[in-house]
């Protein structure tokens, strides 16, 4: 399915600026452009003209409905479809769409997660158009990207806090740039390019796995004779079905204006990656949500299933969503690009220092932002970074920062001491060191790669935290430096002080090495193994102070997010335990008994036919299986009891801790027994498709 004209196809289902310019009156387009570029309010007359043009365009694309498309705290998107039809007096209908309908909607807010801030009977919620993200036609519906808030004004979505954090970073970055004499920049944005890893399995095999259908991951599965140890999957030639899938995926994403750029096989069998070109963070977040939806739908069209769970298969690489994050001005300057001009290096070093300080002081929040029941399985092994947050700078940049911190010579480039005078600091090369795949937060030449983000997570949460903590640090720097008579000296002192204070967070070594755990503890870095451990820090005064001072969240929203994260963790594990117990009782044990009966019958028949035959192999196998099935039954009972006790906990934190400390270990022990049984069963007696089937039969 080759695409013949990609430029013509690209964005063809998006109401972008090119379409707006073609279809809107000149003055209307100018007014809308001010809203898009500067955030100016959109008056109702302009909104009505935009809505009419948008409706006419959508009808031409086959749309019959419109929907405010938003990101509730479920982590996925939501949409309520309304048709364009309106009845007339003569019994017919006309197709209408008003500016009021475009700008604002009122979906039922009672059934979305709210962390206790909304009672079930308090149903009113509002969706508000985000005009910085273009509407698009999906299937028969015009989708309008929106924010979602409650009747009382609290954010009920992931977009609203993200937009707030972006504005906070914009405001504080402009203050910093003015200190360096840059008065022409009017806006600073963060940009993100989220690499998306995923697994593809055959749909027929998927449908035979209750654990995949219910939980997104395999709760059981014996180790196959071959895994990823041969390193023959990474960047290997694509299989025919995968090629067809990727071609269809690319074409669909391009229609939606998503710049799908890179595609390849990943390290594990059946694992792949898609990466877009970076874009402004809130646009990237919306597009990544749409990408995940499209990946799943397109896979079904090809008799496949796309698995976005972070750890669908034990003992194999998990899937992440490497969040390539940078800061750019409206004049096109990347503030995290060292550049070739020493005069810009001081500005670059200040922004890097702010990031070092922010990541160190708020390492707990960064860990929380990527914590989930699914991502906790992934962190710490198989090319996923450890749970300990640290920054990889690379040898070149670290040496520069260290010379500034210590006031020492940097002999590779200059014999002079490193200060921030423009006549002293040399150009800093880009990409002068290897990438560190074990680092959670790595500098990669002109951006930072936040590698801890999980494949199924919305990137809005991690980027809200990242933008917010950097904005907060830049605010502190601007407060200190503004009005200083000797700016250069004050700048030098600030950077030297902050690098010394936060140097512990910089680590260029192997994050998988056991010695790093000991070293990190000595440095005072947090090692938060799971979500409940991380969430214990969420309500720390420094975190509440940062969020509320910047206006990212109010106290009520912080408390609700605390409840929601813990509640979802418990819900996910509750479903996993129930699925595991059901599979044991309905699938695994009956399959084992059936196989034992067949083996026993074989032995009896042999003895009847061949007098004196010992049937030692059959007897040994039966004894082994009998022992394992008894052990599995008892382990399942123990798991069930621990699960019941966990469900009786009085609050979500207690319940989450019980799941992490008692239930998850019991699940691992139970699985280990079941996997031993699977490895002994005859192929035709296995209760579900094996790892070998799932990973290699695509």
HELIX and SHEET records of a PDB file:
HELIX    1   1 UNK A    6  UNK A    9  1                                   4    
HELIX    2   2 UNK A   17  UNK A   23  1                                   7    
HELIX    3   3 UNK A   26  UNK A   38  1                                  13    
HELIX    4   4 UNK A   44  UNK A   60  1                                  17    
HELIX    5   5 UNK A   99  UNK A  103  1                                   5    
HELIX    6   6 UNK A  159  UNK A  179  1                                  21    
HELIX    7   7 UNK A  203  UNK A  207  1                                   5    
HELIX    8   8 UNK A  210  UNK A  215  1                                   6    
HELIX    9   9 UNK A  240  UNK A  255  1                                  16    
HELIX   10  10 UNK A  281  UNK A  301  1                                  21    
HELIX   11  11 UNK A  342  UNK A  361  1                                  20    
HELIX   12  12 UNK A  363  UNK A  369  1                                   7    
HELIX   13  13 UNK A  375  UNK A  378  1                                   4    
HELIX   14  14 UNK A  395  UNK A  406  1                                  12    
HELIX   15  15 UNK A  459  UNK A  481  1                                  23    
HELIX   16  16 UNK A  487  UNK A  502  1                                  16    
HELIX   17  17 UNK A  503  UNK A  505  5                                   3    
HELIX   18  18 UNK A  514  UNK A  523  1                                  10    
HELIX   19  19 UNK A  531  UNK A  535  1                                   5    
HELIX   20  20 UNK A  541  UNK A  550  1                                  10    
HELIX   21  21 UNK A  555  UNK A  583  1                                  29    
HELIX   22  22 UNK A  584  UNK A  588  3                                   5    
HELIX   23  23 UNK A  589  UNK A  609  1                                  21    
HELIX   24  24 UNK A  616  UNK A  647  1                                  32    
HELIX   25  25 UNK A  652  UNK A  658  1                                   7    
HELIX   26  26 UNK A  659  UNK A  663  3                                   5    
HELIX   27  27 UNK A  664  UNK A  680  1                                  17    
HELIX   28  28 UNK A  683  UNK A  685  5                                   3    
HELIX   29  29 UNK A  691  UNK A  696  1                                   6    
SHEET    1   A 5 UNK A  78  UNK A  83  0                                        
SHEET    2   A 5 UNK A  65  UNK A  70 -1                                        
SHEET    3   A 5 UNK A 141  UNK A 150  1                                        
SHEET    4   A 5 UNK A 125  UNK A 129 -1                                        
SHEET    5   A 5 UNK A 104  UNK A 105 -1                                        
SHEET    1   B 4 UNK A  78  UNK A  83  0                                        
SHEET    2   B 4 UNK A  65  UNK A  70 -1                                        
SHEET    3   B 4 UNK A 141  UNK A 150  1                                        
SHEET    4   B 4 UNK A 136  UNK A 138 -1                                        
SHEET    1   C 2 UNK A  85  UNK A  87  0                                        
SHEET    2   C 2 UNK A  93  UNK A  95 -1                                        
SHEET    1   D 4 UNK A 260  UNK A 265  0                                        
SHEET    2   D 4 UNK A 271  UNK A 276 -1                                        
SHEET    3   D 4 UNK A 188  UNK A 202 -1                                        
SHEET    4   D 4 UNK A 279  UNK A 280 -1                                        
SHEET    1   E 4 UNK A 260  UNK A 265  0                                        
SHEET    2   E 4 UNK A 271  UNK A 276 -1                                        
SHEET    3   E 4 UNK A 188  UNK A 202 -1                                        
SHEET    4   E 4 UNK A 304  UNK A 307 -1                                        
SHEET    1   F 7 UNK A 260  UNK A 265  0                                        
SHEET    2   F 7 UNK A 271  UNK A 276 -1                                        
SHEET    3   F 7 UNK A 188  UNK A 202 -1                                        
SHEET    4   F 7 UNK A 323  UNK A 329 -1                                        
SHEET    5   F 7 UNK A 448  UNK A 450 -1                                        
SHEET    6   F 7 UNK A 441  UNK A 443 -1                                        
SHEET    7   F 7 UNK A 391  UNK A 392  1                                        
SHEET    1   G 2 UNK A 409  UNK A 410  0                                        
SHEET    2   G 2 UNK A 414  UNK A 417 -1                                        
END                                                                             
